[in-house]
Amino acid sequence: MRRFLPSPLLSAAVFALWLLLVADVGTGQVALAAVLAVVLPLLARMLGPERVRFGRVRAVAVLGRRVAWDIVLSNVEVARRIIGPEDRISPGFIWLPLDLTSIHGITALASIVTLTPGTLSTELSADRRHLLVHCFNLQDAEATIATIKRRYEAPLREIFP
């Protein structure tokens, strides 16, 4: 049954959403919803070759508090720099070397970097070993890399071993 329906909840959601979208519960639409409910999860499974493995789930709460606090501080810093003289802003790009190997951890890191005002993840290298990050105000590339690795990547390595 798992081969036929790899994700029963996803299949149920696809089935229900299709019927809601077309607003018709005729025989043809129910049959199409059933086909989509089987086919789409099978296709989605092929797109995600890596299974999620969780390590220390408690680290999620610590990381969540840290990211929330950093978002607040970054908002204040970006606002202060925007209001101040333009010559005090020095944008730049850095290649962040990754110790994370899980695509799920890398995705979480890229999302955290993008959510934090003043930074934006822009590209993942083909070998998934480096993340290109744009910094609104880049003063010291090595310090920025060390901060991202310490504050975000290290906990993510515990969450996604």
Helices and strands as residue ranges (DSSP letters): H 8-22, H 27-47, H 58-83, G 86-88, E 92-97, H 103-115, E 119-124, E 130-135, H 141-148, I 149-153, H 154-159
